[in-house]
Amino acid sequence: MARDGHALSGPAGGPPWGHVFSIDRLARNLQDLLRLLGQLTDKGVTVQFIESQVPADVLLALRELGIHVLPVHDSVIVGRSNKGKAREVMLSCLLRGTGVPGILGVVRE
C-alpha cells in the first residue's frame, strides 16, 4: 500500500478497505483505546487482588479456630464436623472483603 498524504491507499490507488483511512485519526483512536484499556486493566488487577485476599482470609480464620483445611481453587475441604463453621467463615470473609453477601453450598457430605 502506498501512502498518499495522511491516507493509505490500496491497489490501483483505491482505498485499502473500501474507505479512506487517516493515519492520524487511527493514532488518536488507538491512544484513546489504550487509555481505556489501561483504566480497565487497573480495575481488573484490583478485583483480582480482592479475590485473592478472600480465600487467604478464610484459611487464616479457619487456622485460628484450629480447623484443618485444604484449599482447592475457590473452595476448601474440611472435616464433616467443621463444614458448618467453614461455611460461616467463608461467608463472613466474603462479605467483609467485598461488601457483597455470598451464596455457598456444600458439594459433598
C-alpha positions, 0 to 999 in steps of 0.5 A: 500500500502506498501512502498518499498524504495522511491516507493509505491507499490500496491497489490501483490507488483505491482505498485499502478497505473500501474507505479512506483511512487517516493515519492520524485519526487511527493514532488518536483512536488507538491512544484513546483505546489504550487509555481505556484499556489501561483504566480497565486493566487497573480495575481488573488487577484490583478485583483480582487482588480482592479475590485473592485476599478472600480465600487467604482470609478464610484459611487464616480464620479457619487456622485460628479456630484450629480447623484443618483445611485444604484449599482447592481453587475457590473452595476448601475441604474440611472435616464433616464436623467443621463444614458448618463453621467453614461455611460461616467463615467463608461467608463472613470473609466474603462479605467483609472483603467485598461488601457483597453477601455470598451464596455457598453450598456444600458439594459433598457430605 
